[in-house]
Amino acid sequence: MPNQFIGLSGYQDSPEAQALAEWQAFLATYDSDYAILEEIGNGPAETDDTKYGLYSVYTQDMADKLEEIIQKYDLKLHTDINVVSQEELVFRVGGEFMGEPLRRYWAYIYEDGTFQFDGDIELQGGGMVGFQFTRTVKGTLNETYLNIGDVSDYREFEYVTSGGEMVMCALSPDHALIFMDSESCFILMNVMGESNCGITEDILENIADSIDFTLLKNVQVPEMRGDSVP
């Protein structure tokens, strides 16, 4: 089965997605035998961890390439990440954005409001499936990507949520996705229960209705309240 990957920052023609593709292509060929990394070992990297610590950078050549890419696509680098409770995340986002039957765990949030977390969904009729949720704020290079298997296995359909937002849903025997591309951010939910596990189009639509995409797409970044782990 072919493994295909998608970035979590936007569609393929977005600056963020193009930058990620170029960066991943570089990483695939640079130090492919890990000789440089092994030579560095547990010693200090050649680069400034305060600037590149959130990226796969351990030599000046890598730092130079990363700088070249972000300048080409007019992007920034992430500078800080914290682990926060869902209460703190709701505060940071500006309100409650997810309802029943979704249960969420601690989240990672970056300085620009990009965040990600795992959770569980209690299905009607019993059963539980896990999910991964990300909101990636545009304008910053994000290294995260997702293995979606064979893209030809997916059935895609558009859906207007109860909140009036247009989202895209995709369902295959092995994956289920809900995503929305807005001017300020890209939102993606990876449901780790698929058509083989009883996930249907109706269930995906119900899940989408439990998410306040209108609130999430209006990105705001208030100060932390202290309920976080650096």
Secondary structure, DSSP 8 states (H G I E B T S, - for coil): ---EEEESSS-TTSHHHHHHHHHHHHHHHTTTT-HHHHHHTTS--SS-HHHHTTSS--SHHHHHHHHHHHHHTT-EE---EEEE-HHHHHHHHTS--B-TTEEEEEEEEETTS-EEEEEEEE-TTS-EEEEEEEEEETTEE---EEEEE-GGG-EEEEEE-TTS-EEEEEE-SS-EEEEEE-SSEEEEEEEE--GGGT--HHHHHHHHHTB-HHHHHS-------S-EE-
